[in-house]
Amino acid sequence: MLLSKRRYSGWRQIQDEFADYKASLGPWSVAEILDFLRTEYPSRSPFTPDRIERFLHSDDETLTAWTP
């Protein structure tokens, strides 16, 4: 799973950059991201809330994690 703050012109640009691209969800707020992760990964989220908060306030453009 990858979270990105980059702006893309469309899904094709994302697919060109990430060969295993499946879907774009967002742009979302922190609350929406956390809600999605709680729903999709109820037992073990790929990101902790603190990690998402740090990422959103950092200069980093992407955050990657394992997917269960």
TAPEHU-V445662 format. One record per backbone hydrogen bond with DSSP energy under -1.0 kcal/mol. NH is the residue of the N-H (numbers start at 1). CO is the residue of the C=O. E is the energy in kcal/mol with one decimal. If there is no record, write none. Layout:
# TAPEHU-V445662
NH:CO:E ; NH:CO:E
This chain:
# TAPEHU-V445662
3:63:-3.2 ; 5:61:-3.0 ; 14:10:-1.3 ; 15:11:-2.7 ; 16:12:-2.2 ; 17:13:-1.3 ; 18:14:-2.6 ; 21:18:-1.9 ; 33:29:-2.4 ; 34:30:-2.8 ; 35:31:-2.3 ; 36:32:-2.3 ; 37:33:-2.5 ; 38:34:-2.4 ; 39:35:-2.0 ; 40:36:-3.1 ; 41:37:-2.5 ; 52:48:-2.0 ; 53:49:-2.4 ; 54:50:-2.7 ; 55:51:-2.2 ; 56:52:-2.6 ; 57:53:-1.4 ; 58:55:-1.5 ; 63:3:-2.6 ; 65:1:-2.2
